């Protein structure tokens, strides 16, 4: 999803290496051991509070047949959930340890989908290659918003307006459709 207006690499955030180091540690201490449970979950939950999707109005709607990019996918449990519902996700994360956990979950019988090692600020996908972009936790909190928001808000292949927070009664995760 390269941008004509992308900043010079010398101006990009220095947070990438610190982010990878932090999430390598977090994977070792927390996320790797929880991956099996999260991949097996029947219902997606959002953020650190684990809010069930149905309680906030199913903000993603029907995902079957959609091309989806998950920015900052971590162990890719959200992408797995979307794939089980017929979506075609691509998980993007800069942390090799997180992606290795995701690949192990796929090898254990989880849904198969591409996993790309890249920061959300520089996603190696062409424009208009997705219909839904989301960040359940990763990019929305850990990546430089001056860089990743333009990546996520590139015109998708089929644009549909996002549902507004006041329609849902709670703020949804970041969506770009």
Number of C-alpha atoms within 10 A of each C-alpha: 20 15 14 6 8 16 13 7 8 7 8 15 15 10 12 19 12 11 15 19 14 12 22 17 13 14 23 13 11 11 19 20 12 12 21 18 10 19 22 14 14 10 14 22 18 17 13 8 7 9 12 14 15 11 12 18 15 13 20 16 8 12 18 13 13 18 21 23 26 26 31 28 29 31 31 30 24 25 32 28 21 23 23 16 13 15 20 24 27 23 26 30 25 24 25 18 22 27 22 16 21 27 19 16 22 16 11 10 8 19 17 18 17 12 22 19 17 18 23 30 27 19 22 15 15 11 17 14 16 25 20 27 22 23 23 26 19 19 25 18 11 18 20 18 15 13 19 20 17 18 23 27 15 19 18 19 15 13 13 11 8 14 17 13 13 9 12 14 11 12 13 21 17 16 18 22 21
